[in-house]
Every structure is written in structure tokens, then in C-alpha cells.
Amino acid sequence: MNQCTIYVSIQQCEKVVAAIVEAFRDQLVEVSADERSVTVTDKKWFSKSKITFNLMREDDDQEAFLQMKKGMYGYFAQIETTHEKVQQKLLYQITALNVAVGIVASKEIDQTAFASIMAIAEEVHGIVFLPTGDMLDKQGRLILNTAGESEVDDFLVTVSVDLIDGHIQPSQSGEARKERSIKLLQEQGIPYIPHLPVIVGDEDAVIRSKDEIVQRAIALCLIAVYAGGIAENGQLKEEREFIEGIIEQFGAAEFFTEKERDFLNDPQPDRTDMIQMVWMYECYWVLLWALGYVEELHFPDEICDVNTAIDALRSAGDYDTFYSNAVVRSKQEILDQADLIYRYDWACVDARINNRVVAGGLNDEVVVERHRALNWLVRYMEDDWDHVSMDT
């Protein structure tokens, strides 16, 4: 191994540079003027080796750093593991990272050099990602790998105090909404934690446009209809011809995401993918509510009325009618539901990682799909549909 990466959530980034200098104090250490690069040179008889530490900070390029975190989050989120509690905490840690230290050595990193790298990680409370796909904690223990293995029973998340939901500006509307949600949770007997943060407030929230919501709703309905059809009868050619006709009827060819297009074009779709796409009825139901086609989002204890959901689009008959009959709900209504589902989902995740039945009768699968749709509606983290974050 001649490379690895340390990831950190830290307020004072200069502490990372200081930790590198201290860890390699017996060798020649050169720090660039902007403190974005540190070179360690180990001069031995007849040989010389270098290790370069390149620092990438979130405040240098927020978009690039966000894309990097999304990729890492997706990588670890898709791993099947029995260590769900550890996995959930690792995912939360990833969302809080703000410094990445790329480490490249001119030769194989030996045990001594690796011990120094781990000393840096311990000093700054970092996590270490290896080329094998292993993520280590600051003690060098395996947090999670691609096989779903872990050497820890729990994982302590480290978040710099100024980074906790730093993308969300505190607001009176957000705090008031949180209080209303908690009151409802208490009435329903749903577990909650009072320190779960607020979501974006009325003052800063930007809801998706009517065009975006209508087009996404149509795509979700059609992909769910198609997935349900082939899952039920296995007649791929027949179902494909049917859905292509509906796509043309609504002018929906450009409404699908890359993942959805891949599914539509797959000559042998995986059954797991079919099931996941059928669950898009729940997301579609939320968007129907947001467009005024569904009067109320009832308590998420059972799946939506699929026939009613399909009828909303079928009875419209074409895009223009479906669009003109839609009335987008107020920002306040949508934010109310987004805050509530956020707290419902926390209760579901908490029950799952602690091997408990979800209290209050919540259907965790319905909850997570509603959370997906509502986070997309409120532009949480500005994620596109295929990569919507559902942090709890």
C-alpha cells in the first residue's frame, strides 16, 4: 500500500498540519505556504523516500467536497451488514466531514510510517480509508469493509461543533416547527430525541418548482407501474411495450433519472431492483399530496392506496391536464411534513439498530420512502433524485 486518506471533522484545520509535523518530527518535514501540502522526507543510506499529505478543505471547494462525500456515503450505505448500528454512525460521520488528507508515498508505506499516520488520525479524531475499501477508526480498528465486516461494537461520531447542520440557518420557524412535531410524537407515543436538529426554516427554504414536481411524479408513477407489472407476471416485452406507450402519451421520455433509465432498458432486471422501484409508489403518493391530488398524508403505518394513486394520472390522460389540475401546497405545509418524517425516520432507525419493534405502529419502509420524497421536495443538501440523503 502506498496511499490512503484521513478524513476529519474539525474546526481548526491547522491542527491537522500540526499533527502531521509532530508525528514525523524525526524526519524532514516541509509545509507549503498555504498549508495545503506537507512533504515528509525520510533520508536513509543509499535510499530516500517521501510521503506527501495533500489537504482538501470543504471551504476551498464546497461542491467538489460535497460530491466526494456523496460518493463515500453511497459506497458505505449499499453494503449489506449485520453491524447496522456501526454503519449508521459511520454514515453520519461521513456527512460531517470537512477535511480530507490524501496521503501518497513514493514507496510502500511500512509499519513505522503507518503507525505515524494512525497517530495523526488519533490526534485529530479522524477516520482512515484504505485502498482495499476498509474504513478504520482512529485506533486502527475496522469500522466497516465491503464484506460488511467490523471489529467494533459501536462507533463514536466526532463532529466539530460549528459543523453540526452548519448548512441550516437557525430560525424561529424551524424551532417552532420542531416543537410542533415533538408534541405530535408525544401524543402518538413515538420515541424521539430533543436534540435532533431543526430542518431548514421558512426563511431559507426553496421548494421544488411545479414543473419539477409534476415531472418527477409522472416518472415515479410510470416506473412503479412498470416494475409492478414485470414483478407480477414476468412478461417483460409486454410490459415494456405498454409503458412505452404511456411514456409517449405523457411526453415523459426525459423525466427519468439515469438509474431509472437503466432499469427501463435492462433486458433482465434484478428482482431486488423491481421491488425497490415498486416502492416508488410511496414517493409518488407524497408528490401527489404536494400537488394537491391527495388531501392528507395520513400517519405512515400502511402503504398508500395504489389504485387511487394510478387513477390520478390515468384520469388526467395527458401531461397538460395533469399539470393544470395540480396546485402546489404551501412551503409551510411541505416543511411541516418534512420535519415530521425526519423525526419518524429517526425512531425507525433507532428501533432497527437496537433490534426493537418500531413504536407507535410506524411502517419503516413507508417512512423511509416518504422521507426520500420530502427531502427531495425541500432540496435537502441539493441532492438529485438518485442520491437523496435521508440523514437521521
C-alpha positions in Angstrom: 0.0 0.0 0.0 1.4 3.4 -0.9 -1.6 5.6 -0.4 -4.6 6.1 2.0 -6.8 9.0 3.2 -7.5 10.5 6.5 -11.0 12.2 6.9 -11.7 14.6 9.6 -14.4 16.8 11.1 -12.5 19.7 12.7 -12.9 23.4 13.3 -9.3 24.4 13.3 -7.7 22.8 10.2 -4.2 23.9 11.2 -4.4 21.3 13.9 -4.2 18.6 11.1 -0.9 20.1 9.8 0.5 20.3 13.4 -0.4 16.7 13.9 1.5 15.7 10.8 4.6 17.7 11.8 4.5 16.1 15.3 4.0 12.6 14.0 7.1 12.8 11.7 9.2 15.1 13.9 12.3 12.9 13.5 12.2 13.4 9.7 12.5 16.3 7.3 9.0 17.9 7.1 8.2 20.7 4.6 4.9 22.6 4.8 3.7 24.7 1.9 3.0 28.4 2.4 -0.8 27.8 2.1 -0.6 24.8 4.5 -2.4 22.6 1.9 0.5 20.3 1.3 3.0 18.7 3.7 6.0 16.6 2.4 7.8 14.2 4.7 11.3 13.0 3.5 13.0 10.0 5.1 16.7 10.1 4.2 18.4 6.8 4.7 21.7 5.4 3.5 21.5 4.7 -0.2 17.8 5.5 -0.3 15.3 8.3 0.1 11.5 8.1 0.4 8.8 10.7 0.5 5.3 10.8 1.8 3.1 13.7 0.6 0.0 14.9 2.5 -2.4 16.9 0.4 -5.2 18.7 2.4 -8.6 19.3 0.8 -10.9 21.5 2.8 -14.6 21.8 2.3 -14.4 25.6 2.4 -12.0 25.6 -0.5 -14.4 23.9 -3.0 -17.8 23.1 -1.3 -19.3 21.5 -4.5 -16.3 19.1 -5.1 -16.2 18.2 -1.4 -19.9 17.5 -1.3 -19.7 15.2 -4.4 -16.8 13.4 -2.7 -18.9 12.9 0.5 -21.9 11.7 -1.6 -19.8 9.1 -3.3 -18.4 7.8 0.0 -21.8 7.9 1.6 -23.3 5.8 -1.2 -20.4 3.4 -1.2 -20.9 2.5 2.5 -24.7 2.8 2.5 -25.1 0.0 0.0 -23.0 -2.5 2.0 -25.1 -5.3 3.5 -24.0 -5.9 7.1 -25.2 -7.2 10.4 -23.4 -4.2 12.0 -26.2 -1.7 11.2 -25.6 0.5 14.3 -22.0 1.0 13.3 -22.9 1.5 9.7 -25.5 4.2 10.5 -23.0 6.0 12.7 -20.3 5.8 10.0 -22.8 7.3 7.5 -23.5 10.2 9.9 -19.8 10.7 10.4 -19.3 11.0 6.6 -21.9 13.7 6.4 -20.0 15.8 9.0 -16.5 15.6 7.4 -14.9 18.8 6.3 -11.2 17.9 5.7 -9.7 15.1 3.6 -6.0 14.4 3.8 -4.8 12.4 0.7 -1.6 10.5 1.5 0.7 9.3 -1.2 4.1 7.7 -0.6 6.9 7.2 -3.1 7.4 3.7 -1.8 5.4 1.1 0.1 4.1 2.5 3.4 5.9 0.4 6.1 4.7 -0.3 9.6 6.5 2.6 11.1 5.1 5.1 8.7 1.6 3.7 9.0 1.9 3.9 12.8 2.7 7.6 12.4 -0.3 8.1 10.1 -2.5 6.4 12.7 -1.1 8.7 15.3 -2.2 11.7 13.2 -5.7 10.2 12.9 -5.9 9.7 16.7 -4.7 13.2 17.4 -7.4 14.8 15.1 -10.1 12.2 15.7 -10.1 11.1 12.1 -11.1 8.0 10.2 -8.7 6.3 7.7 -9.8 4.9 4.3 -7.6 2.3 2.8 -7.3 1.3 -0.9 -8.9 -2.1 0.0 -12.2 -0.3 0.8 -11.7 -0.7 4.6 -12.5 2.2 6.8 -10.6 2.3 10.1 -11.2 4.3 13.3 -8.5 6.4 15.0 -7.3 3.3 16.8 -6.8 1.4 13.5 -9.8 -0.9 14.1 -12.0 -1.9 11.2 -15.2 0.2 11.2 -16.6 -1.4 8.1 -15.5 -3.0 4.8 -17.1 -4.1 1.6 -17.9 -7.5 3.1 -19.9 -5.9 5.8 -17.4 -6.9 8.5 -16.5 -4.7 11.5 -14.2 -5.0 14.5 -16.1 -2.6 16.7 -19.5 -2.9 18.5 -20.0 0.8 18.5 -18.5 3.9 16.8 -18.2 7.3 18.4 -19.1 10.0 15.9 -16.9 13.1 16.1 -18.4 16.3 14.7 -16.9 19.8 15.0 -19.4 22.0 16.9 -19.6 24.6 14.2 -20.3 21.9 11.5 -23.5 20.4 13.1 -26.1 21.2 10.5 -24.0 24.1 9.5 -25.8 24.3 6.2 -29.0 25.1 8.1 -29.5 28.6 9.5 -31.3 28.7 12.8 -34.7 30.2 12.6 -37.8 30.8 14.7 -39.9 29.0 12.2 -37.7 25.9 12.3 -37.6 25.8 16.0 -41.4 26.3 16.2 -41.9 23.5 13.7 -39.7 21.1 15.6 -41.7 21.8 18.8 -45.0 21.1 17.0 -43.6 17.8 15.6 -42.3 16.7 19.0 -45.7 17.5 20.6 -47.4 15.2 18.0 -44.8 12.5 18.5 -45.6 12.6 22.2 -49.3 12.2 21.5 -48.7 9.3 19.2 -46.3 7.5 21.5 -43.3 7.8 19.1 -39.8 7.9 20.6 -37.8 11.0 19.9 -34.6 12.8 21.0 -35.0 16.5 21.7 -31.5 17.4 20.3 -32.3 16.1 16.8 -31.7 19.3 14.8 -34.2 21.5 13.1 -34.7 21.4 9.4 -34.4 24.4 7.1 -36.8 27.2 8.1 -39.4 29.1 6.1 -37.0 32.0 5.6 -34.4 30.0 3.7 -36.3 27.0 2.3 -36.7 26.7 -1.5 -39.2 24.2 -2.6 -39.0 22.4 -5.9 -40.9 24.1 -8.8 -44.2 22.9 -10.0 -42.6 21.7 -13.3 -40.1 19.6 -11.3 -42.7 18.1 -9.0 -45.1 17.2 -11.8 -42.4 15.6 -14.0 -40.9 13.6 -11.1 -44.4 12.5 -10.1 -45.1 11.2 -13.6 -41.8 9.4 -13.7 -42.3 7.7 -10.4 -45.8 6.5 -11.2 -44.7 5.0 -14.5 -41.5 3.4 -13.2 -43.6 1.8 -10.3 -46.3 0.6 -12.7 -43.7 -1.0 -15.0 -41.8 -2.6 -12.1 -45.0 -3.9 -10.6 -46.1 -5.4 -13.9 -42.9 -7.3 -14.6 -42.6 -8.4 -10.9 -46.2 -9.8 -11.1 -46.3 -11.6 -14.4 -42.7 -11.6 -15.7 -43.9 -10.5 -19.2 -41.0 -8.1 -19.9 -41.7 -7.5 -23.5 -45.4 -6.9 -23.0 -44.9 -4.6 -20.0 -42.2 -2.7 -21.8 -44.4 -2.0 -24.8 -47.2 -0.9 -22.5 -45.1 1.5 -20.5 -43.5 2.9 -23.6 -47.0 3.8 -24.9 -47.8 5.7 -21.6 -44.4 7.4 -21.7 -45.2 8.7 -25.2 -48.7 9.7 -24.1 -47.4 11.9 -21.3 -44.3 13.1 -23.2 -42.3 11.7 -20.3 -39.2 10.3 -22.0 -36.9 13.0 -20.5 -38.4 12.8 -17.0 -36.4 9.7 -15.8 -33.2 9.7 -13.9 -30.1 7.7 -15.0 -30.9 4.9 -12.6 -34.5 4.7 -13.8 -33.5 4.7 -17.5 -31.0 1.9 -16.8 -33.9 -0.1 -15.1 -36.2 0.6 -18.1 -33.6 -0.6 -20.5 -32.4 -3.6 -18.6 -33.2 -6.8 -20.6 -33.0 -8.8 -17.4 -33.9 -6.6 -14.4 -32.9 -7.8 -11.0 -35.9 -8.7 -8.7 -34.4 -6.5 -5.9 -34.4 -3.6 -8.3 -38.1 -4.4 -9.2 -39.1 -4.3 -5.6 -37.3 -1.1 -4.9 -39.0 0.6 -7.9 -42.4 -0.7 -6.8 -41.8 1.2 -3.5 -41.7 4.4 -5.6 -45.5 4.4 -5.3 -44.9 5.8 -1.8 -42.7 8.6 -3.1 -45.3 9.3 -5.8 -48.0 9.5 -3.2 -46.1 12.2 -1.4 -45.8 14.2 -4.6 -49.5 13.7 -5.3 -50.1 15.2 -1.9 -47.7 18.1 -2.7 -49.6 18.7 -5.9 -53.0 18.7 -4.2 -54.2 15.5 -5.6 -54.2 13.8 -2.2 -56.0 15.6 0.6 -53.9 14.4 3.5 -50.7 12.5 4.3 -52.0 10.1 6.9 -49.9 8.5 9.7 -47.4 6.2 7.9 -48.5 2.9 9.3 -49.6 1.3 6.0 -48.8 1.5 2.3 -50.6 4.1 0.1 -53.7 3.4 -2.0 -52.0 2.3 -5.2 -55.2 2.3 -7.3 -56.1 5.8 -6.3 -52.5 6.9 -7.0 -52.6 5.4 -10.5 -56.0 6.9 -11.2 -54.8 10.4 -10.5 -52.5 10.2 -13.6 -54.7 7.9 -15.7 -57.8 10.1 -15.4 -55.7 13.2 -16.4 -54.9 11.5 -19.6 -52.0 13.8 -20.7 -49.3 16.0 -19.3 -51.1 19.3 -19.7 -54.2 18.2 -17.9 -52.2 16.6 -15.0 -50.2 19.8 -14.7 -53.1 22.3 -14.9 -55.1 20.4 -12.3 -52.2 20.5 -9.8 -52.0 23.1 -7.1 -48.7 23.0 -5.2 -49.1 23.2 -1.5 -47.6 26.0 0.6 -44.0 25.9 1.7 -45.1 25.8 5.3 -47.2 22.6 4.7 -44.4 20.8 2.9 -41.8 21.8 5.6 -44.2 20.6 8.3 -44.3 17.2 6.8 -40.5 17.1 6.1 -39.8 17.9 9.7 -42.2 15.3 11.0 -41.0 12.5 8.7 -37.4 13.3 9.7 -38.3 12.5 13.3 -40.4 9.5 12.4 -37.4 8.1 10.5 -35.1 8.6 13.4 -37.5 6.5 15.5 -37.4 3.8 12.8 -33.6 3.8 12.5 -33.2 3.8 16.3 -35.5 0.8 16.6 -33.8 -1.1 13.8 -30.2 -0.7 15.1 -31.3 -1.6 18.6 -33.3 -4.7 17.5 -36.6 -3.3 18.7 -40.1 -3.2 17.2 -40.9 0.3 15.9 -43.1 2.0 18.4 -46.4 3.6 17.6 -47.1 1.3 14.6 -44.9 3.1 12.1 -44.1 1.2 8.9 -40.4 1.8 8.5 -40.5 1.1 4.7 -43.2 3.7 4.1 -41.4 6.2 6.3 -38.1 6.0 4.5 -39.8 6.5 1.1 -41.8 9.5 2.3 -38.5 10.8 3.8 -36.9 10.4 0.4 -39.6 12.3 -1.4 -39.9 15.1 1.2 -36.2 15.7 1.3 -36.2 16.0 -2.4 -39.1 18.5 -2.3 -37.2 20.7 0.2 -33.9 20.4 -1.7 -32.1 18.8 1.2 -28.4 19.0 0.5 -29.4 19.9 -3.1 -29.4 16.2 -3.9 -30.7 14.9 -7.2 -33.3 12.1 -7.0 -30.9 9.2 -7.4 -28.8 10.4 -4.5 -31.3 11.9 -1.9 -29.8 11.9 1.6 -32.0 10.8 4.4 -29.9 11.5 7.4 -31.4 10.9 10.9 
